[in-house]
Amino acid sequence: MTLKGFRTTILLLSMILSSFSAIAGEKKDKEEARHFFQALGAPKERLVNVEWNRFNDHAGLTQILQKLNKAFPHLTRLYSIGKSYQGRDLWCLEVSNRQKGDPSHKPGMYIDGNIHGNEVQAGEVVAYTAWYLCESYGKVEKITQLLDDRVFYLIPTINPDGRDHWFHEANTPHSSRSGLVPLDEDYDGTADEDGYDDLDGDGSITFMWIKDPNGRWKPHPDYPEYIMIPVKPDERGEYTLLGYEGIDNDGDGLVNEDGPGGYDTNRNWAYDWQPSYIQYGAHQFPFSLPESRSVAEFVLSHPNIASAQSYHNNGGMILRSPGRKGGAMERGDDNILAAIGQKGERIIPYYRSMIIEKDLYTVWGGEVDWFYAGRGILTFTNELWTSQNMFRSGDTGDIAQAEFIRYLLQNQGVTKFHEYDHPQFGKIEIGGIHKEFDRVPPSFLLEEECHRNMSFTLYQAEQMPLLTFGDTQVEKIGKNLYRIWVEIRNAGMIPTRTAQDVKNHINRPDLVTLEGGQVKVLSAGRITDRFFKKVEAVKARPERLEIEFIPGLRSERAQFIVSGEGTATLRVDSLKGGRITKTIPLK
């Protein structure tokens, strides 16, 4: 081989080795990336890729649920629980491992969001929960166990009309809470004829201001482009606030007094309901709205629901009943909710565990109260996103918000004040915060909001009742005559029936039955003292023992006296604690 050929060979070998090295390096990088994602707690591999720093309208949420249902047929069922006023489906993704038992006989966790149209991140949190559960099954032991033992009913939006109106029409950060059933708010015989008008076409409804030497507002010295502040009592102002963008569409001398809808779906529930002159937004009668009625019918048809979560915005709150002073709440139930809420304060920074009436305001006819008072289901309402999370310093208010917009959002999310020739007011100025900011987290903080709130809800689901058999003893007391002691344990903090449920006879007691082909039950009863073997015997049908409830993290014990031979089958049937079975040999 010539020197030139040798050099060529060496060069080719070097190139081949470099290629192998690059391939090996790329493989190593991928493995490191995989390990990196595992360390973050994200699913190892994703069958359904979703960008969780984006918001989705009703069609977008529907598509996410459909993809999950298609990718995880062994874990999910997708169905509509009803229709909104405008005909949109209220989609429910049911998630559970059906190979580990009938989901309808597992403890159920109900989760919904977006009862108010503008509270859009609620839909993302529910959809994220569905996605995380599906993607993590078989990879994360804790999630796998949850879906083997329990069932989740996930409904991202129970107000799809209001959601789409917020997405596709100009709104303020606070509108539209309502659904879109027409309502004549100004009593002029025509419904929904004078709502907001996007006068400058920027896609958001901001404030209208008019220069006025007797006004009580002036531009902020550091943010004069889009913030007005009130003047001091002894100071002259420069502007008067005219309200949100709009014109007098119906010629009655008022602006924006009759927009779309005009009620509150979270005041339409059949517990402590009050008419509109007492509770604004209550609508005509309890469950007069198709959305709230559909949810109620779903819950009534699923007595296995043991706990529930509803997501709203905003303020960073973990709210629980009662909604009005003196409303239904049993002390034992409140203690459980308080304990779970306290854990939530650790899981979600800057969130506070609160009682609705005591710490916030009075609500008549609210969803969370109906779930608890009407159905005996322990329920939370989380108010998603708090401005304290902007700088992680607890700073809130207009200035903190303005600094956040300037330094982290690069001045996105506002319309600077600019002139507009208004048909009624003349020369005015329009500007302020867009609908996408204030009540809704910015995109880069959305996924964190989803994950932390989901984690709180999963902790709540872990506390649902979960029954197992404990110590079981068989004692022969005569020819073909046996005494059987059985212990039934509840591994969750929540009892199989809440105190509210037991007090008001909402659901039936738990059933403990014993049977066998050659076995006859002669006597049965609940053991009231396991040390001295005291038994509270039933008077009839001893093969079917009723136990009012099984307390959280505790046990109930029962005794059966039976005659016969072979084996006996012991069954426990609890609506909210599930069904368990044990075979007992008689010997």
N, C-alpha and C positions, 0 to 999 in steps of 0.2 A: 504494500500500500504506500502510495506517495505521501509526502508531508501534507499536501493540499487535501488529499482524500481523508487522511487521518483527522485533519482539522474539521472537515465537513462532518465526519462521523461524530466527533465530540460535540459539535454544535447541535446536531440532530438529537443526540442523547440528552443533551442539556435541555433542549426544548421539550422533549417527552417528559423528562423528570419534572420540569416546571409545570407542565400541564397536570401531571399526577398530583403535584404539590398543591396546585390551585384547586383541583377537585377535592382533595382531602381537606384543604383549608375551608372551602365552601361548605363541605359536609359538617366540619367542626363548628363553623359559624352557625349553621342551621340548628345543630344540637344545642349550642349555647343559647340561641334565641328561644328554642323550645323550653329549655330549662328556665330561661329568664321569664317567659310567660307563665310557667308553672309557679314560679316564686311569687308572681303578682296575684295568683289566685284565679287567673282566667282559665277557662276550659283549655285542655291540651290541644285538642283538635276541634275544628268547628265545621259542622255540616251545613249550618246556616250562618252566613256572614251578615252581620247587621252593624251599621255605623251608629253607635249610641251617643254620638255628639250631634245628632240631628233630630228634628221633630217631624212627626208624620201626621198627615190628615187621616180621616177615617179609612180611605182607600189604602193608604200606606200601612196603617196598623193591621188592616185586614190581610194584606199581602204577607206581612211578617208571620201572622198566625197561620196562614195557609201553608207557608214554607215549613214552619215547625211541624205542622200536622203531617205533611208529606214526608219530611225527613225522619220523623219519630213516630211511625204508626203504632208501635208497640206501647208507647207511653201516652199518646194523646188522642183525644176526640175533640172535634171542632163542630160546634153547632150554634145556632142562633136561639137566644132565649126570648126573643120578641122583636118588634119593630119600633123604631122611633116614629114621631108624628109624621115626618117626611118620608118614611119608608126605609130608613137605613137599618141594617141588622145590628142587634146587640150581641156581638160575638162572644162566646165563652170557649176558652180552650181549657179542657179538663185534662189534667196531667197526673198520672199515677201509673205504676207498673201493674197492668191488669193480669199479668201472669202470677202475681202474688196476692190474688184475691179480688173479689168484686169491689170496685171502687165505691159503690153505693153503700157498702157495709164497712167502709173505713172512716176514721175520723176525718172530717172535711174542713178545709181552710178556704173560705170565700174571700176573694180580693177583687175590688172594683176601683175605678177611678173616673175622674173627669165628669162628675155629676154637674159641675158648673162648666159651661162651654169654654170659658177663657182659661181654665186651670189645666192647661194642655200637658204639662210634664207628668201629670198623674197617669196619663195613658202610657207614656214611655216607661214609667216605673213598673207598671203591671206587665207590659210586654217584655221588658228586660227580665223580670222575674220568671216569666214563662220560658224565655230563651235560656236563661242560666240553669234552670232546673233540667231542661231537656239536654243541653249540651254537657252537663256535669254528671248525668246519670251513668253509673258504671265506672266513673273516673274519680269521683270524690265520694269517699265512704259515707260521709254525713248526708249528702244529697241522695245517694242511693238508698240509704235506710229510710229517709223521709218519704221517698216515692214508693218504696215497698210497703210501708206501713200506713200511709196517709194519701189523701187525694186533695188536689188543689183545683179550685174553680176560679179561673182568671178572666175577668171581663175588663179590658183596658178602658173602654169608654161606655158609660151609660147615658151619655148625652151627645151622640154623634152629630146631631143637627147643629147644636151650639158649637161643637168643636170645629166643624167645617166652616161655619159662619165666621168664627174667629180667624181661621187660616186664610180664607179666600175673600173676605171683605175687610174694609178698613174698620178698625176698632181701637179703643183705648186699652191700656193694660187691664182694665177692670170690666170690660165688656167683651162679649156678651155672656153673662152668667146664665142667662135663661136658655131654655129650649126655644123652639120656633112655633109653638102653638099660638096662633094670632090672639092678641088681647087688646082691647080698646082701653088704653091707660088714661086717655084724656076725656073719655066719655062723650065723644062727639059723634058717635055712631059709625066710625070707621076705625079699623084696627091697623096698627103698625104703619101709619102714614107719615110720621114725622120723626125719623131717627137721625142718627149722625150723618153728616155729609163730608166727604173727604175733599175739602175745598181746594187744596193745593196738589192733590193727586200723589202724595208721597206714600200711600198705603197704610198710614196710621192716622188716627184722630188725635190731634194735639190741641193745645189751648188757644183761644182767641183773646187778644188783649187790645185795649184801645187807650191811646194817650189821654191822660186826664190829670190836670194840675191838682185836682182834689182826690186823686186815686190813693189807694193805700198800699201800693206795690211799687217796687223799683227793681231794675236789673241788678243781679248779684255782681259785686265788684270784680270777682275773679272769673266768673262764668256768665258774662252779660249776654252771650249768644243764645242761651236757652234756659236760663234759670231766673225766675223772679222771686224776690223775698219781700216779706211785709216790712213796712217802715215802722219806725218807733212811734209811740203815741204822740210825741211832740214834733214829728217830722212830716214834711210834705211829701206826698208820693208823686209818682209819674204815670202810673198805669192803673186801669181798672180791669179786673178779670170778667170776661163776658161768658166764660164757660167753654165747653168743648166745641170743636168745629161743627158748624151746622147752620142751616137757614130755616126760616119759618115756612115749611113746605105746605102747611094747610091753612095759612092765613089767619091763625087765631091769636097772633101776637106773642106766641111762645116758640122756643127753639128746642128741638131734641126731646120733646115731652112724650113721644109715643113711638118708640123704636120697636124692633122685632121682639116678639115674645113679651116679657115683662113680668115674669113670675120666677119662683125659686124652687127647683125640683127638690131641694133639700129641706123644704117645709111642707111636703105633700104626703107625709107618711102617717100611718094610722095609729100613732100613739101621741097623746098630748097635742093633737092637731087643733089649731084655732083658725077661724076665718081671717080674711085679709085685713079687716079693720083692727085686729089684734096682732096678727103676725103677717107682716108684709110678704107677699109672694106665695101665700099658701095655696092659691088657685081655688077651684070650686069646692072640692071635698077630698078626703083622703084617697089617694091612688086615682085621682081623676086624670092624671097624666099617663100616657101609655108606657113611658120609660120606668117610672117608679112602680107601676102596677106589674110590669113584666118581671122586675127584680123580685118583688114580693112573692109572686107566684112561683118563681124559681126556688126561692128559699123555702117556701112552704112545702114544696115537693121534694126537698132534700133535707130531711130531718137529721142527717148525719153531720151537718155543718155544726162544728163545735166552736169555731172562732172566726172572726171576720175582721177585715181591714178595708177602710175606704181612704183613698188618697185625694187630697184637695191641694190648693195653694192659697196664701203663702204665710210665712211668719215663723217657721221653725217650731211647730208645736206637735206634741203627741197628745191628742185630746181623747177624753173618755166621758161617759155619761155621769150625771144627768145633765140634760140641756136646760132644765128649769129648776128653780128652787123647790125642794121637796119632791123632785121626780124620783122615779123608781131606781133604787140602788141598794142592794143588800150588802152589809158590811163585809162578809166573807168574799163576795165577788169583787168588791172594790179593793180589798187587800191584794187580791191576785193581779188585778189590772195595775195597781200602783207599783207592784213589784216588777211586772213586765215593763211598764213605762219607765221605771228608774233605770233598768238595764238599757232601754232605748236611748236615754240621755248619754250613756257611754258610747253607744254604737254610732250615734249621729251627733257630732259636735254642734253646739249652740242650739240644739233642740231642747225644749222644756216639756216635761210631763205635766199636764194641766187637766182640770175639770172644766167642762164647757161653761156651765152656769156660773160657777164660783170664780173662775179665773179669766173668763172671756166675755160672754154675754148670754142672754137668754135665747134659747131656740125652742120653738114649738113645732112639733111635727117633723123632727129631724130623723134622718135615716139611722144614725147610730143608736138613737133611743128606741126606735122600733125594733131593731135587731136585738137589743138587750131586753127591754121591757116586754115586748110582744112575743119574742121567740126564745128568750133566755140565753142568747149567744153573746159571749164576751167580745167586745168590738172596740177598735180604735179608729180615730180619724187623724191622719197625719197631714199637717199643713206644710207642704213641701217648699223648700228654699227659704233662706233667711239672708237678709243683707249683711248680717254679721259674718257671713262666709266670704264676703268680697275680699277683705284684707286679712281674714283670720285674726282680727284684733278686737272684734266686737264693735267696731265703728259702724254707725248707721246714720241715716239722714241724708239730706240732699247733697251736702258737701262730699261725704264719703262716696255717694253714688256718682257725683260728677267727676271725682278723681278717678274712680274706677273706669268710667267711660273714657276719660282722657288717656289714662296710662295703660289700661289693659284691653280696652275695646277700640283704641285708636280713633276715638270720636265717632265710632259707629253707634247707631241706636238713638240718635237725636236728629231733630230738624231745627236748624237755627232760625231764630226769629226773622221773619221777612214780611213785607207788606202784602196786603190783599184788599181788594175793593169789594166789600161786602154789600149785598143788595139792601140789607136793613140797617147795618151799623155804619156803613161808609168805610173810610180808611181805617184798617185795623192791622194788627200784626199776628202772625200765626207761628207757633213753634213749641218745642218741648220734647219729652221722652216718647219714644216709639212704643207700640204695643208689645214688642218682643222683649222689652226689658222692664225691670221693676219687680213684677210678680213671677217672672220666669227666669231660670238661671241661664247664663250664657252657655254656649255650646261646650266650651272646654271644661265646664264644671257639671254638665248634665250627667255624664256617666257616673261620676262619683255620687251624685244625688240618688241616682237609680240604685247603685250597688249598696249604699249604706241603708237606704230605706228597705230594700229587699232583705238585707241581712237582719234587720229588726223584725220583719214579718216572718222570716224563717225561724228566728228564735221564738217568736210567738207560736208558730206552728208546732215547734218541738214541745211546747207546754200543753198541747192538747192531750186529752186522755188517751192512754194506750194500755190495753189490758193484757196481762200475762197470768199464767197460773204459778202460784208459789208452792208452798208445802202442801202435799196431798198425802193423807194417811188412810189406810184401810185396816179396820180392826174386826176380827171375827168374834162375834158375841153369841153364837149359837149355830146349830146346824143350818147351813145355807142362810145364815143371818149375819149381816155386816153393818158396821157403823163406818161411814165415810166422812172424813173432814177434808175440806178443801179451802185453800186460800186463793183469793183473786186480787191481784196487785194492779195498781194504777201507776204507771211510770211517768205520767205527766203531772204538771202542777195544777192543771185545770181538772175539776171533778167531772164525772160522767154526766152529771146534771148540775147546773148552777143553782145557787140558793134561790134565785129568781124563778127558775124553772120549777123547782120543788114546791116553793110556796104557792105558785099559781097553777100548778098541775098542767104545765104547758105540754110536756112530753111524758110518755109512760115511764115507769121504773125500769131498771135493768132486770133481765130475766136470767135465772140460773135453772137449767133443766137437767134431769138425769133420766136416762132410759136405756133399755137393752132388751134383746129378744126374749131372754129368760129371766129378766130382772123386774121386780115390782118394788116401787118406792112406797114404804109404809109410813114414813114420817120425815119431815124436813123442817129446817128453820135456820134463821140467821144466828150465828154465835155472837152473843153480846159480851162475853168474857172468856177469852181463849185460855186463860190460866185455870179458871175454875169450871170451865166447860159449861157455861150457862148458855142456854139456847132459847130463842124466841120462836116457838114452833108455830107453823101455819095451821089453820083450822081446816083447810080443804085443798085438794089438788096438790099434794106434797111433791109430785114430780115436777111442778112448775113453781119455783120459788121466786118471789119478787123482792128485789133489793132496791130501795129508793134511789141510791146513788153510791158510787165508789169514790171516796175523797181523793184529792190529788196527792200523789207521793205517799199513799197509804194503801191499806188492804181492807177487804171485807172477807169474813169467813162464814162458811155455811156447813151444816151437818145434814147428812142423809142417812136414814135407817132403811136398808133394803133387804129383800129376800131374793134368793135365786142363785144362779151360778153363771160362769162364763165371764163376760166382760160387760161393763156399763160405759155408756158414752155421756160425758159431761159437757154441756154447752153453756156458754155465757153469751147473751145477745144484748148488747147495749147500743142504743141508737147512735150515740156520739163517741162511744169508746170502742166500737168494733165488735166483731164476733170471734170467739176462740173456742176450740174443741179439744177435749182430752179423753183418751181411752183408758179406763181403769179396770185392771184385772181383779176379779174377786177371788181372793185366796188367803 
